Amino acid sequence: MSTRPRISARISAISESATLAVDAKAKAIKAAGRPVIGFGAGEPDFPTPDYIVEAAVAAARDPRFHKYTPAGGLPELKQAIAAKTLRDSGYEVEASQVLVTNGGKQAVYEAFATLLDPGDEVLVVAPYWTTYPEAIKLAGGVQVDVVTDETTGYLASVEQLEAARTERTKVLLFVSPSNPTGAVYSREQTEAIGRWAADNGLWIVTDEIYEHLVYGGAEFTSIATAVPELADRVVIVNGVAKTYAMTGWRVGWLIGPSDVVKAATNLQSHATSNVSNVAQMAALAAVSGDLSAVAEMREAFDRRRQAMVRLLNEIPGVFCPEPKGAFYAYPSVKELLGKELRGRRPQSSAELAELILKEAEVAVVPGEAFGTPGYFRLSYALGDDDLAEGVSRLAKLLAEAH
């Protein structure tokens, strides 16, 4: 009888998505009749705009879209994504530099799979989104964390990045606005980091999926636009999920130098072939239309953002910097760890999150999932009433800590 492992070491090393796991657990408990409020999922609570849905309905009736189409994406969608990129970030690319993917996650994986050889290092600012480490690991890369905290608004400096760089460093992962912290780098900070990367011959993979969700005086700056000399060494990943409330449609894209995009397209041709044509035509309507739908959503997110930050900072032992983008708050709960609460003394944010789900029926994602224990991520992409009720439950429970 074989003693060889049933599951490969490569796949066994992957952890499930913590955010999806928390959301699934919250939904299961809610389905069982308990009034759980979930702050876990990173998806807008709005429906996809009608004109996008109608484009999908029309596509489903068109026999052209019942067949295989080019693995790299429908030509008209690739052209529209290039035009949208110029419109929204001032970065000019050809349609041939665009690869349409099955959501932003596939774009992230394919970017690293295309760029990394075993042992190549990637600088990753922590806190980081849960999928980045797994994508880097699958591609054979080595993640090097650059840890930030609430004292700097979760922003990394050039000095921190330089201290982490080694002769094995090939890629900097740059994310602004950030999931999970909502941090947004200013134009000056973005330019400084981009010039540092260019001076050191590094590649940049930049995730711009929250580009339209910035608040107050914050401004989205594409690092590709801020530092034009990076053009031959920058890969942009993006998608329709967050901007147009299309998380379930699974359409993202990768933009980069022609040789990188061609190689990533070859990979995709063997992995999944083309993205669903119906979803691609919905995405075409989304990126070709105006931004009025996202403006309405952003207004609601901004209102909820301000309410959540205010309510969280009123809880003793909780400190929450004001997020400038995306739709997440990332409060520190370090002062609460080790205190007695309902007969327990949680020593980690993971233990505290578990206790909160049990005692307050509120689901949050602990900081361990994002590389920085001692914090929670709470999404404010949920209804105003649920937000207020959920944070109120948190406040009532945590007030008992002593």
Rosetta blueprint (number, residue, H / E / L):
1 M L
2 S L
3 T L
4 R L
5 P L
6 R L
7 I L
8 S L
9 A H
10 R H
11 I H
12 S H
13 A L
14 I L
15 S L
16 E L
17 S L
18 A H
19 T H
20 L H
21 A H
22 V H
23 D H
24 A H
25 K H
26 A H
27 K H
28 A H
29 I H
30 K H
31 A H
32 A L
33 G L
34 R L
35 P L
36 V L
37 I E
38 G E
39 F L
40 G L
41 A L
42 G L
43 E L
44 P L
45 D L
46 F L
47 P L
48 T L
49 P L
50 D H
51 Y H
52 I H
53 V H
54 E H
55 A H
56 A H
57 V H
58 A H
59 A H
60 A H
61 R L
62 D L
63 P H
64 R H
65 F H
66 H H
67 K L
68 Y L
69 T L
70 P L
71 A L
72 G L
73 G L
74 L L
75 P H
76 E H
77 L H
78 K H
79 Q H
80 A H
81 I H
82 A H
83 A H
84 K H
85 T H
86 L H
87 R H
88 D H
89 S H
90 G L
91 Y L
92 E L
93 V L
94 E L
95 A H
96 S H
97 Q H
98 V E
99 L E
100 V E
101 T E
102 N L
103 G H
104 G H
105 K H
106 Q H
107 A H
108 V H
109 Y H
110 E H
111 A H
112 F H
113 A H
114 T H
115 L H
116 L L
117 D L
118 P L
119 G L
120 D L
121 E E
122 V E
123 L E
124 V E
125 V E
126 A E
127 P L
128 Y L
129 W L
130 T L
131 T H
132 Y H
133 P H
134 E H
135 A H
136 I H
137 K H
138 L H
139 A L
140 G L
141 G L
142 V E
143 Q E
144 V E
145 D E
146 V E
147 V E
148 T L
149 D L
150 E H
151 T H
152 T H
153 G L
154 Y L
155 L L
156 A L
157 S L
158 V H
159 E H
160 Q H
161 L H
162 E H
163 A H
164 A H
165 R L
166 T L
167 E L
168 R L
169 T E
170 K E
171 V E
172 L E
173 L E
174 F E
175 V E
176 S L
177 P L
178 S L
179 N L
180 P L
181 T L
182 G L
183 A L
184 V L
185 Y L
186 S L
187 R H
188 E H
189 Q H
190 T H
191 E H
192 A H
193 I H
194 G H
195 R H
196 W H
197 A H
198 A H
199 D H
200 N L
201 G L
202 L L
203 W E
204 I E
205 V E
206 T E
207 D E
208 E L
209 I L
210 Y L
211 E L
212 H L
213 L L
214 V E
215 Y L
216 G L
217 G L
218 A L
219 E L
220 F L
221 T L
222 S L
223 I H
224 A H
225 T H
226 A H
227 V L
228 P H
229 E H
230 L H
231 A H
232 D H
233 R H
234 V E
235 V E
236 I E
237 V E
238 N E
239 G E
240 V L
241 A L
242 K L
243 T L
244 Y L
245 A L
246 M L
247 T H
248 G H
249 W H
250 R L
251 V L
252 G E
253 W E
254 L E
255 I E
256 G L
257 P L
258 S H
259 D H
260 V H
261 V H
262 K H
263 A H
264 A H
265 T H
266 N H
267 L H
268 Q H
269 S H
270 H H
271 A H
272 T L
273 S L
274 N L
275 V L
276 S L
277 N H
278 V H
279 A H
280 Q H
281 M H
282 A H
283 A H
284 L H
285 A H
286 A H
287 V H
288 S H
289 G L
290 D L
291 L L
292 S H
293 A H
294 V H
295 A H
296 E H
297 M H
298 R H
299 E H
300 A H
301 F H
302 D H
303 R H
304 R H
305 R H
306 Q H
307 A H
308 M H
309 V H
310 R H
311 L H
312 L H
313 N H
314 E L
315 I L
316 P L
317 G L
318 V L
319 F E
320 C L
321 P L
322 E L
323 P L
324 K L
325 G E
326 A L
327 F L
328 Y E
329 A E
330 Y L
331 P L
332 S E
333 V L
334 K H
335 E H
336 L H
337 L L
338 G L
339 K L
340 E L
341 L E
342 R L
343 G L
344 R E
345 R L
346 P L
347 Q L
348 S L
349 S H
350 A H
351 E H
352 L H
353 A H
354 E H
355 L H
356 I H
357 L H
358 K H
359 E H
360 A H
361 E L
362 V E
363 A E
364 V L
365 V E
366 P E
367 G H
368 E H
369 A H
370 F H
371 G L
372 T L
373 P L
374 G L
375 Y E
376 F E
377 R E
378 L E
379 S E
380 Y L
381 A L
382 L L
383 G L
384 D H
385 D H
386 D H
387 L H
388 A H
389 E H
390 G H
391 V H
392 S H
393 R H
394 L H
395 A H
396 K H
397 L H
398 L H
399 A L
400 E L
401 A L
402 H L
